[in-house]
Amino acid sequence: MRRFLARLASRTLASIGLLPRVSCGKILPFDNARELLFLRFPYSDLEPDGVVSLANIKFPDISCYRNSLSRAFHALHPRCCEGNKRFLRGVLAVPVGDVPKNLNGAALGTYEIRVAHEPVPLCYAHSEIHVQQNDVPQKPPRPLRMQFRLELRAKSKVVVVPRESSAMWWIQLLGSVE
């Protein structure tokens, strides 16, 4: 009975948007260029002017979460973080249409960037940004990776701000446990 009630509560909370949806196995295309992608970032990477440092924007193979299937705070939920709790984190939002489609370097070649819906068992909204050259996954050279990070940061916006007061509270709590 207890397990049944827990599942019922989980489904109810997911249906009203308080929990991330569990995967149903169906892959959805990105039809709307204005749909947002949510990306996590650590508290320490938020600069004083309110932008995220370039070092945090992982590239290639960025994990992100679809706005049409989740809310911004779901990017920090343990279901979408492989069971880990993500304290001291914030969330960036970038429209799918603003993710660069190609990276071009005269002597470095051309790399295609693709956003793909790749749900995981406990997080249906999970997606990834992949890079390929000639239909083969490739890691672009450093100058092109930096170009991508600059373009993505320029188009993104912080939507969940990690609060310093809560960050300090967790640091104090974790420090007192040891």
Buried (B, 14 or more C-beta within 10 A) or exposed (E): EEEEEEEEEBEEEBEEEEBBBBBEEEEEEBEEEEBBBBBBBBBEBBEEEEBBBBEBBBBBEBBBBBBEBBBBBBBBBEBBBEEEEBBBBBBBBBBBEBBBEEBEEEEBBEBBBEBEBEBBEBBBBBBBBBBBBEEEEBEBBEEBBBBBBEBBBEBBEBBBEBEEEEBEEBEEEEEEEE
